[in-house]
Amino acid sequence: MSIPDYMQCAEDHQTVLVVVQPVGIVPEDQFFRIYKRIASVRQLSIRDSQRLLFIRYRHHYLPENNEWGDFQTHRKVVGLIAVTTCSSSRDWPHTADRFHAQKEVYSSTLYDSRLLVFGLQGEIAEQSRPDMVFYPSFEECSDVERRVEDFVESIFIVLESKRLDRATDKSGDKIPLLCVPFEKKDFVGLDTDSRHYKKRSQGRMRKHVGDLCLQAGMLQDALVHYHMAVELLRAVNDFLWLGGALEGLCSASVIFHYPGGTAGKAAGCKPSVCQPADAGKRHRPGSHAFATNGMHPALSEEEKIQRYSILSELYELIGFHRKSAFFKRVAAMQCVAPTISEPGWRACYKLLLETLPGYSLSLDPKDFSKGTHRGWAAVQMRLLHELVYASRRMGNPALSVRHLSFLLQTMLDFLSDQEKKEVTQSLENYTSKCPGGMEIITLPDGLTLPPVPFTKLPIVRSVKLLNLPVSLQPHKLKGVLEGNLSNASPFIYSPILMQSRGEERCKKIDFQWVQGDVCEVQLMVYNPMPYELRVENMGLLTSGVEFESLPAALFLPAESGLYPVTLVGVPRTAGNITVNGYHTSVFGVSSDCLLEDLVGVKASGCLVEVIPSLPRLQLSTSLPRSTHSSQATSKEELPSSVSVQLFNGELQQLTITLENIGSIDIETLELTSKNNNKGKNNKSCSVCVCCCSFFSFILSFSDEQRQISGTQPDDDLPHDVFLYSHTDNQQSSCVFRTVDIMSIQTLLFMVAFLIDTFNPCAILGTLTLIGTWVIWTQLDSALNLFSSMICDLHWCPWIT
């Protein structure tokens, strides 16, 4: 049986084949070092001639291929160089016998042979022999190349004599019929005198002479003989030899038109060294016939891998990409067959990677978010599982985690519930030894594997930036110029600037965050897994300002549906902040999920302005909190309230404490009085607020405002307040809001108190306010209220 040589190219038809083999025990490194020196003599210029002889070397060649030497002369071994070691003369007879036995294997085609002996010295080494060369060691062999040139010249002499002998027209002699190995039994008993038989013999001989001329460097003569052979063989329907003649004719034409070679730069000048790692890297015409012959059981595993790889390349050339990927995958599995003592997992992994394009599979997760799924998901999942297993057997757990994460992220919709559990369990086992991350993995051959973020674990459907609580929301001061003048354009109208500003307004949110305050982003997520999903270290990814993300951990029920999740963080600097996404840790794999990579996510803007830190003031009272909810009448008013129950005319003392709980000094505090009466039938109590011990509490007589100045962080400012109730009923419930400021009506009651304490300055200021209030209100109502307060003075404990 013949094993195709898939490494051949057109130029190999003009070469003579020389086999270099070790005889006996020869160190592998020493043998290949000598082999490379021998193979460096790849062409030889013939003396007294302009012809060149090209040599092709092999260190392993099946004897079965030698039987096809009559069909194609470049496939038969014409030279043998044996390399051996011999340390003593006692071992020499045995070494010589081995050499002669090796010659017998190729004796039917050999033109000449040589034996290079290393290590033997003495009388035997000093004897001059034409077919043997002795060297004292592998280091002392400076003339190896010259010896090889002499050996090649002797091969050319034999080749030239055979060419001349076969090319001479001997019409009187009977031309022998050249046969391929499987034809010998078919021609037994044929009439050798028939015209058909003679034409067939002549055509085959012409083809054979053409091969010899091509090897001997006579290109024009080779073309002539090939043409004659084609005509003769076509007439007798000898299709096998006709194909061989046409192949020789094409090779001669290629050599003539492309002197530089067809297999890359200086391909005809490179030594033909066949290494197992080079299997499948080159393909030449004529090697596709094996595709329909099946795989012979006598082939070695290396030859099977080589054949499957070449078959894959053939299908790739004709556009059958999935078929090509199938055979390449078969070659990958053959690399780790059970019959191989040392499985080649690295070669298997490399071949599996080469099959990915044929199955419409990419290792970039972004390719799976562009539209519908391409390819057969079941086959793709099988291939990814094989990549995971091969990378694990290679001893690269990080690679296994990356491929398993890719499988879970891209094939989640095609996995059954049981398969989801198995994949996640395997992933947790791998990440317990090697956690997964967002780094790029670079393979030895230069291929890079991008990170795989878990955007489907959990799946995010909407992202919403939340405003600060009402008590922390910033409000612009009246009179402060809005906008930034530095960003104003000097032009009256600019369409480009207006478009950019319009896009910025669409992305920017209409509220503001404050530096140092906790900010919130709400995500609506759901768990697609059939079991509870644990998400750890979930936080925000931002840009623009320094931001401290406060990670959270959550447990999502199985197939939970939409589930709200609030992520928080603290901006540490002022500016414009952009929420780019979020980070998670699921099954031991850390992921950075960007909003732009999420499919079908509704976002209400991701850009918000962060203003510098603001002071924070906390107001507390000695009264209990109100049991009923209170509605704020405006966004500046807090809905918190306290309650107190007073009888008509009763006075009660309470304490209000103002505390600076922020990190910024409070320079000015402005409090405005407000009357909450909404109608005549809505009766409310009259509240009197008096400051007795707070020095910096000043009454502003112009705009009815009280101001607190110079408050440092963590300062407490307690002061006493007196409440006076006036209603038409004997008992009523009075609600004192922490944001309510003293009303004008309470000033009337303060007159009685100030007269008793005899504070001239305060009396003068209060009377002035009373006069102002009387002018702008109805006089009857003022007098009635004042009279009622005078009548109720006996309720006050501080009036004797």
Backbone hydrogen bonds, N-H to C=O, Kabsch-Sander energy under -0.5 kcal/mol:
donor,donor_aa,acceptor,acceptor_aa,energy
6,Y,4,P,-0.9
8,Q,5,D,-1.3
12,D,9,C,-1.3
13,H,10,A,-1.4
14,Q,11,E,-1.5
15,T,12,D,-1.4
16,V,54,F,-2.1
17,L,76,K,-0.7
18,V,56,R,-2.7
19,V,79,G,-2.6
20,V,58,R,-2.7
21,Q,19,V,-0.5
21,Q,81,I,-1.9
23,V,83,V,-2.8
26,V,24,G,-0.8
31,F,27,P,-2.5
32,F,28,E,-2.4
33,R,29,D,-1.4
34,I,30,Q,-2.0
35,Y,31,F,-2.8
36,K,32,F,-2.1
37,R,33,R,-1.3
38,I,34,I,-2.4
39,A,35,Y,-2.8
40,S,36,K,-0.8
41,V,38,I,-1.6
42,R,40,S,-1.6
44,L,53,L,-2.2
46,I,44,L,-0.5
46,I,51,R,-2.2
49,S,46,I,-1.2
53,L,44,L,-2.6
54,F,14,Q,-0.7
54,F,52,L,-0.5
55,I,42,R,-2.4
56,R,16,V,-2.8
58,R,18,V,-1.8
65,N,62,L,-0.9
66,N,62,L,-0.7
66,N,63,P,-0.7
67,E,63,P,-0.6
67,E,64,E,-1.0
68,W,65,N,-1.5
69,G,66,N,-1.5
72,Q,68,W,-2.1
75,R,72,Q,-1.9
76,K,73,T,-1.3
78,V,17,L,-2.2
78,V,76,K,-0.6
79,G,17,L,-1.3
80,L,112,D,-1.2
81,I,19,V,-2.7
82,A,80,L,-0.5
82,A,114,R,-2.9
83,V,21,Q,-2.2
84,T,116,L,-2.5
85,T,23,V,-0.5
86,C,118,F,-2.0
91,D,88,S,-0.8
92,W,89,S,-0.7
95,T,91,D,-1.9
96,A,92,W,-2.8
97,D,93,P,-2.2
98,R,94,H,-1.8
99,F,95,T,-1.7
100,H,96,A,-2.2
101,A,97,D,-2.2
102,Q,98,R,-2.0
103,K,99,F,-1.8
104,E,100,H,-1.6
105,V,101,A,-0.8
105,V,102,Q,-0.6
106,Y,102,Q,-0.7
106,Y,103,K,-0.7
107,S,104,E,-0.8
109,T,106,Y,-1.4
110,L,106,Y,-1.6
111,Y,78,V,-3.1
112,D,78,V,-1.5
114,R,80,L,-2.5
115,L,131,D,-1.6
116,L,82,A,-3.3
117,V,115,L,-0.7
117,V,133,V,-3.2
118,F,84,T,-1.9
119,G,135,Y,-2.6
120,L,135,Y,-0.5
126,E,122,G,-1.3
127,Q,123,E,-0.6
127,Q,124,I,-0.9
129,R,127,Q,-0.6
132,M,129,R,-0.8
133,V,115,L,-2.9
135,Y,117,V,-2.9
141,C,139,E,-0.9
144,V,141,C,-1.0
147,R,143,D,-2.1
148,V,144,V,-2.1
149,E,145,E,-2.0
150,D,146,R,-2.1
151,F,147,R,-1.9
152,V,148,V,-2.3
153,E,149,E,-2.1
154,S,150,D,-1.7
155,I,151,F,-1.4
156,F,152,V,-2.2
157,I,153,E,-1.9
158,V,154,S,-1.6
159,L,155,I,-2.5
160,E,156,F,-2.9
161,S,157,I,-1.9
162,K,158,V,-2.2
163,R,159,L,-2.1
164,L,160,E,-2.4
165,D,161,S,-2.2
166,R,162,K,-2.4
167,A,163,R,-2.4
168,T,164,L,-1.2
170,K,168,T,-0.8
171,S,169,D,-0.8
173,D,170,K,-0.7
178,L,176,P,-0.7
183,E,180,V,-1.8
184,K,180,V,-0.7
184,K,181,P,-0.7
186,D,183,E,-0.8
187,F,183,E,-1.2
188,V,185,K,-0.6
190,L,187,F,-1.4
192,T,190,L,-0.8
194,S,191,D,-1.0
198,K,194,S,-2.0
199,K,195,R,-2.3
200,R,196,H,-2.0
201,S,197,Y,-2.3
202,Q,198,K,-2.7
203,G,199,K,-2.7
204,R,200,R,-2.3
205,M,201,S,-2.1
206,R,202,Q,-2.4
207,K,203,G,-2.0
208,H,204,R,-2.2
209,V,205,M,-2.7
210,G,206,R,-2.2
211,D,207,K,-1.7
212,L,208,H,-1.9
213,C,209,V,-2.6
214,L,210,G,-2.1
215,Q,211,D,-2.0
216,A,212,L,-2.1
217,G,214,L,-0.8
218,M,213,C,-2.7
219,L,217,G,-0.9
222,A,218,M,-1.7
223,L,219,L,-2.0
224,V,220,Q,-1.8
225,H,221,D,-2.4
226,Y,222,A,-2.3
227,H,223,L,-2.1
228,M,224,V,-2.0
229,A,225,H,-2.3
230,V,226,Y,-2.4
231,E,227,H,-1.8
232,L,228,M,-2.1
233,L,229,A,-2.7
234,R,230,V,-2.1
235,A,231,E,-1.3
236,V,232,L,-1.0
237,N,234,R,-0.8
238,D,233,L,-2.2
239,F,237,N,-1.5
242,L,238,D,-2.2
243,G,239,F,-2.6
244,G,240,L,-1.8
245,A,241,W,-2.4
246,L,242,L,-2.5
247,E,243,G,-2.3
248,G,244,G,-2.3
249,L,245,A,-2.5
250,C,246,L,-2.6
251,S,247,E,-2.4
252,A,248,G,-2.5
253,S,249,L,-2.0
254,V,250,C,-2.6
255,I,251,S,-2.5
256,F,252,A,-1.8
257,H,253,S,-2.5
258,Y,254,V,-2.5
261,G,258,Y,-1.7
267,A,260,G,-0.6
267,A,264,G,-1.4
269,C,266,A,-1.0
270,K,266,A,-0.5
270,K,267,A,-1.0
273,V,271,P,-1.8
274,C,272,S,-0.7
275,Q,273,V,-0.7
278,D,275,Q,-1.4
279,A,276,P,-1.5
281,K,278,D,-1.9
287,S,284,R,-1.1
291,A,288,H,-1.6
292,T,289,A,-0.8
293,N,290,F,-1.3
294,G,290,F,-0.6
296,H,294,G,-0.6
299,L,296,H,-1.6
304,K,300,S,-2.1
305,I,301,E,-2.3
306,Q,302,E,-2.1
307,R,303,E,-2.4
308,Y,304,K,-2.6
309,S,305,I,-2.1
310,I,306,Q,-2.1
311,L,307,R,-2.3
312,S,308,Y,-2.0
313,E,309,S,-1.9
314,L,310,I,-2.2
315,Y,311,L,-2.0
316,E,312,S,-1.8
317,L,313,E,-2.0
318,I,314,L,-1.3
319,G,316,E,-1.0
320,F,315,Y,-2.5
321,H,319,G,-1.5
324,S,320,F,-2.3
325,A,321,H,-2.3
326,F,322,R,-1.9
327,F,323,K,-1.9
328,K,324,S,-2.0
329,R,325,A,-2.2
330,V,326,F,-1.9
331,A,327,F,-2.2
332,A,328,K,-1.9
333,M,329,R,-2.3
334,Q,330,V,-1.8
335,C,331,A,-1.0
335,C,332,A,-0.5
336,V,333,M,-0.9
337,A,334,Q,-1.3
340,I,337,A,-1.9
344,G,335,C,-2.2
345,W,343,P,-1.2
348,C,344,G,-2.1
349,Y,345,W,-2.7
350,K,346,R,-2.4
351,L,347,A,-2.2
352,L,348,C,-2.2
353,L,349,Y,-2.0
354,E,350,K,-1.4
355,T,351,L,-0.7
355,T,352,L,-0.9
356,L,353,L,-1.1
359,Y,355,T,-1.1
359,Y,356,L,-0.9
360,S,357,P,-1.7
361,L,356,L,-2.3
367,D,364,D,-1.6
368,F,365,P,-1.2
369,S,366,K,-1.2
377,A,375,G,-0.7
380,Q,376,W,-2.3
381,M,377,A,-2.7
382,R,378,A,-1.8
383,L,379,V,-2.2
384,L,380,Q,-2.3
385,H,381,M,-2.3
386,E,382,R,-1.9
387,L,383,L,-1.9
388,V,384,L,-2.2
389,Y,385,H,-2.4
390,A,386,E,-2.6
391,S,387,L,-2.4
392,R,388,V,-1.8
393,R,389,Y,-2.3
394,M,390,A,-1.4
395,G,392,R,-1.3
396,N,391,S,-2.2
400,S,396,N,-1.5
401,V,397,P,-2.5
402,R,398,A,-1.9
403,H,399,L,-2.2
404,L,400,S,-2.4
405,S,401,V,-2.4
406,F,402,R,-2.1
407,L,403,H,-2.2
408,L,404,L,-2.2
409,Q,405,S,-2.3
410,T,406,F,-2.5
411,M,407,L,-1.9
414,F,411,M,-1.1
415,L,411,M,-0.7
415,L,412,L,-0.8
420,K,416,S,-2.5
421,K,417,D,-1.8
422,E,418,Q,-2.2
423,V,419,E,-2.7
424,T,420,K,-2.3
425,Q,421,K,-2.2
426,S,422,E,-2.2
427,L,423,V,-2.4
428,E,424,T,-2.3
429,N,425,Q,-1.9
430,Y,426,S,-2.1
431,T,427,L,-2.8
432,S,428,E,-1.3
433,K,430,Y,-1.3
434,C,430,Y,-2.1
436,G,588,G,-1.6
441,I,449,L,-1.9
442,T,440,I,-0.5
443,L,441,I,-0.5
443,L,447,L,-3.5
446,G,443,L,-2.1
449,L,441,I,-3.3
455,T,453,P,-1.7
457,L,454,F,-0.6
457,L,458,P,-0.7
459,I,526,Y,-2.2
460,V,455,T,-0.6
461,R,524,M,-3.1
462,S,524,M,-0.9
463,V,602,K,-2.6
464,K,522,Q,-2.5
466,L,520,E,-2.2
472,L,469,P,-1.8
473,Q,469,P,-1.0
473,Q,470,V,-0.6
480,V,477,L,-1.5
485,L,483,G,-0.6
487,N,484,N,-1.2
488,A,485,L,-1.2
498,M,494,S,-2.7
499,Q,495,P,-2.0
500,S,496,I,-2.3
501,R,497,L,-2.5
502,G,498,M,-2.3
503,E,499,Q,-2.4
504,E,500,S,-2.2
505,R,501,R,-2.4
506,C,502,G,-1.7
507,K,503,E,-1.6
508,K,504,E,-2.4
509,I,607,L,-2.6
513,W,609,E,-2.7
515,Q,611,I,-2.7
516,G,571,P,-2.6
517,D,514,V,-2.0
519,C,569,G,-3.3
521,V,567,L,-2.5
522,Q,464,K,-3.3
523,L,565,V,-3.5
524,M,462,S,-1.9
525,V,523,L,-0.7
525,V,563,Y,-2.7
526,Y,459,I,-1.7
533,L,556,L,-2.6
534,R,532,E,-0.5
535,V,533,L,-0.6
535,V,554,L,-2.6
536,E,534,R,-0.5
536,E,585,S,-2.4
538,M,552,A,-3.0
539,G,537,N,-0.6
539,G,583,H,-1.9
541,L,581,G,-2.5
542,T,540,L,-0.5
543,S,578,T,-1.6
548,E,570,V,-2.8
549,S,547,F,-0.8
550,L,568,V,-1.9
552,A,538,M,-2.0
554,L,535,V,-2.4
556,L,533,L,-2.9
556,L,554,L,-0.5
559,E,529,M,-1.5
560,S,557,P,-1.1
563,Y,525,V,-3.2
565,V,523,L,-2.9
567,L,521,V,-3.1
567,L,565,V,-0.6
568,V,550,L,-0.6
569,G,519,C,-1.7
570,V,548,E,-2.6
572,R,546,E,-3.1
573,T,546,E,-1.0
575,G,610,V,-2.6
577,I,575,G,-0.5
577,I,608,V,-2.7
578,T,543,S,-2.8
579,V,606,C,-2.6
580,N,541,L,-2.2
580,N,578,T,-0.9
581,G,541,L,-1.6
582,Y,593,C,-2.4
583,H,539,G,-2.2
584,T,591,S,-2.1
585,S,536,E,-1.5
586,V,589,V,-2.1
589,V,586,V,-1.9
590,S,436,G,-2.1
590,S,588,G,-0.5
591,S,584,T,-2.7
593,C,582,Y,-2.8
593,C,591,S,-0.6
594,L,592,D,-0.6
595,L,580,N,-3.1
597,D,594,L,-1.3
598,L,595,L,-1.1
601,V,598,L,-0.6
602,K,461,R,-2.2
603,A,601,V,-0.6
604,S,463,V,-1.5
606,C,507,K,-0.6
607,L,507,K,-1.6
608,V,577,I,-2.2
609,E,511,F,-0.6
610,V,575,G,-4.0
611,I,513,W,-2.7
611,I,609,E,-0.6
618,Q,659,E,-3.4
620,S,657,T,-2.5
622,S,655,T,-1.3
626,S,641,S,-2.1
630,S,639,P,-0.6
637,E,634,S,-1.2
642,V,736,F,-1.4
643,S,624,P,-1.9
644,V,734,C,-2.9
646,L,644,V,-0.5
646,L,732,S,-1.1
648,N,730,Q,-1.3
649,G,725,S,-3.5
650,E,647,F,-2.4
652,Q,723,L,-2.0
654,L,721,V,-2.9
656,I,719,H,-2.3
657,T,620,S,-3.6
658,L,717,L,-1.2
659,E,618,Q,-3.0
659,E,657,T,-0.5
660,N,715,D,-1.6
661,I,616,R,-1.4
661,I,659,E,-1.0
662,G,616,R,-1.1
666,I,711,T,-2.4
667,E,665,D,-0.8
669,L,708,I,-1.3
671,L,669,L,-0.5
671,L,706,R,-2.3
673,S,704,E,-1.2
674,K,741,I,-0.8
676,N,674,K,-0.5
682,N,679,G,-0.6
683,K,681,N,-1.2
687,V,685,C,-0.5
688,C,686,S,-0.5
689,V,687,V,-0.5
690,C,688,C,-0.5
692,C,690,C,-0.6
695,F,693,S,-0.8
697,F,694,F,-1.1
698,I,696,S,-0.9
698,I,707,Q,-0.9
700,S,698,I,-0.6
700,S,705,Q,-1.7
701,F,699,L,-0.7
704,E,700,S,-0.8
705,Q,700,S,-0.5
706,R,671,L,-1.8
707,Q,698,I,-0.8
708,I,669,L,-1.4
710,G,667,E,-0.9
711,T,666,I,-2.0
712,Q,710,G,-0.5
714,D,660,N,-3.4
715,D,712,Q,-1.6
717,L,658,L,-2.4
719,H,656,I,-1.6
721,V,654,L,-3.0
723,L,652,Q,-3.0
725,S,650,E,-1.7
732,S,646,L,-1.6
734,C,644,V,-2.2
734,C,732,S,-0.5
736,F,642,V,-1.2
736,F,734,C,-0.5
737,R,735,V,-0.6
738,T,640,S,-0.5
740,D,737,R,-0.8
746,T,743,S,-0.8
747,L,744,I,-1.2
748,L,744,I,-0.5
748,L,745,Q,-1.1
749,F,745,Q,-0.6
750,M,746,T,-1.6
751,V,747,L,-1.0
751,V,748,L,-0.6
752,A,748,L,-0.7
753,F,749,F,-1.2
754,L,750,M,-2.7
755,I,751,V,-2.3
756,D,752,A,-1.6
757,T,753,F,-2.0
758,F,754,L,-1.4
759,N,754,L,-1.3
763,I,759,N,-2.6
764,L,760,P,-2.5
765,G,761,C,-2.1
766,T,762,A,-2.4
767,L,763,I,-2.7
768,T,764,L,-1.9
769,L,765,G,-1.8
770,I,766,T,-2.4
771,G,767,L,-2.4
772,T,768,T,-2.2
773,W,769,L,-2.6
774,V,770,I,-2.5
775,I,771,G,-1.9
776,W,772,T,-1.4
777,T,773,W,-0.6
777,T,774,V,-0.7
782,A,778,Q,-1.6
783,L,779,L,-2.4
784,N,780,D,-2.4
785,L,781,S,-2.1
786,F,782,A,-2.5
787,S,783,L,-2.6
788,S,784,N,-2.2
789,M,785,L,-2.0
790,I,786,F,-2.0
791,C,787,S,-2.0
792,D,788,S,-1.0
793,L,790,I,-1.3
795,W,792,D,-1.7
796,C,793,L,-1.5
799,I,796,C,-1.4
800,T,798,W,-0.6
